[in-house]
Each structure stands twice: as C-alpha cells, then as structure tokens.
Amino acid sequence: MKGLLQIIFFISLSPYHIMANEILYQTTLNDTLQLKQHFIAQNDKIRKWETVLYNTRTNDSLILDTMEDDRPLVPEEKSGTRQRYYRICGAVLYDHTIYAVYQNYGFVSLKCYNFSGPRSFTLTEMPVNLAYLTDLWGPPEGYAAFTRINDDIYFFLEVKRVVDPNLFKFSPKTAVISRIRFQDQDLVQVATSANLFEQTELSRNDKYIQENLQPTIRGYQDVKNILSFRYLGFIEDEPEFEQSGSRYLANIYFFAELDNQLHIARYLCYEKEWLLSGFKEEPLQYSKSKPGRLR
C-alpha cells in the first residue's frame, strides 16, 4: 500500500468513544479508510457534530472536524430536526486530500483536508453558497458526487431549497471553484432507442462507454473534424444506481478530451437522449455583505 494517508494503518491513534444519537453521513474512501459524521446530543442544550476518519483494519480514528450549537430549540422546531441542518452532502479521497461538501443552515462549502503526515493535516474551506436559512420547516436535503479529471476536481451538487442542481469544478492549484454553465442556446439533442446505461457499472465499462460516446460526440457540429479522442470519466447527479443497481432517472455527465480540449456530454436516462453543447466556467465570487441563493 502506498500513499500518505495509508500510513494511518501502521500507527496507533487515540481511541475515540462517542455517544452518537445518529450517523448523518458515512462513506468508504478506500480499502482502509471510512469517513463518518456523527451527531452527538450532550445534553438538552448542546448539540455537537464531529467528522471522524476511521481506520477499519485497526479500529483507530481521527477527528477531522467539530461543530457545536447551543442555541435553544424554538417551539416550532422538532427536536429531531436541528441535527440535520449541518451535514456532509458527499466526500471523496484523492491522493492525500479528502474533499467534502457541507451544508450548514444553507451555507454550503467545500472543505479540503490535506494530509502532510499520519495525523497532520490542514483544513481549507471555500464557499459555494452564502445563504442561511431562516425558516424552520425542515433541513435542506443535499447530495454531492465527485470525479477527478486531469488535475481538477469536478463535483455535482444539489441542496434542495438552497443550491439548484449544478456541476462545479474545483482547481486545487488556484483554490477556485467554478460553476459549469452549459451553452444550451446551441444545444443538440440526440435520441437513443433504449436507455444505454440502465444497468451499466460505469466505473468498469470504459470500452462500452467509449463505443457509445465517441460517435455521438464526433457527430456534434462543433467537433466533426477532431483528430484525437480520449474518454476521461463520468459523474452522476444522484445515487440511483448505487442504491438499486438500475439507472432510470439519473443524468450522467461524461468527460472526454478532443484535440486537447475538454468536452462534457450529458446523457438523460429517463429521456433516453444525449445533450451536446459547449460550456463556460464561471468562477464563484461572493461578497459576504450580500449573501444569496445560488442558482
């Protein structure tokens, strides 16, 4: 095993004991590491959230993030609702860095835990949305999925009532998050007779994907005369296949490099069609004095 984080397997971390009312989020990062977010009710007044990195082989753990809330519950708020206002929408591990999207009362951010040693890491946080919720009729539901394309991290994000469904790019070199804006005024729609990827394990079928993706993109008017084609990866807008083994409603973003230029083709499973268009990267810029909902 290689990689800085995997050194955790060989060391003994301090045991971690919690009284968790609920595990809000958990994911397997690799064959050794799991990430979990715990909600801990310490008493009637203090609520606490902790993001914990677990070594599944040694039962060791490392606390990455802690947040407390001691604001009193109001009569309109159900006691089981408050814990869900701060939670992870999705997380992934690439090389020595864990990337996680959090939503906190409508404030959505990307947190990067970059490891320089077995127990040493730096945390950086970048906003995706600065709007805080003021209503009390339920926490927003969030979903994030990631893929690494060349040196950049792309993630799909939807946080209901806060962030509309969108594709984003994070550049580790510049620490800039950009929203992908598809230029659908020039949209080309290509219908298929069947749902091409209904039961396809996409991470294991690059050849099948390329057989369908390459001729579709080559027929697109802007890239008819391309000389080189390279399939790079995909991202889905919901965990439908992971949960059921079938893909009926999901939209898939396929990434390909054509003559050293990145193209993103969308496939809509329910409509059974490809969407082809150009796109622009729109860097996110916020003034903290003027928060707003990201659309």
Buried (B, 14 or more C-beta within 10 A) or exposed (E): EEEBBBBBBEEEBEEBEBEBBEEBBBBEBEEBBBBBBBBBBEEEEEBBBBBBBBBBEBEBBBBBBEEEBEEEBEEEBEEEBBBBBBBBBBBBBBEBBBBBBBBBBBBBBBBBBBBEEBEEBEEEEEBBBBBEBEEBEBBBBBBBBBBBBEEBBBBBBBBBBBBEEBBBBBBBEEEBBBBBEBEEEEEBEBEBEEBBBBEBEBEEEBEBBBEBBBEBBEEBEBBEEBEEBEBBBBBBBBEBBEEEEBBEEBBBBBBBBBEEEBBBBBBBBEEBBBBBBBBEBBEBEEEEEEBEBBE
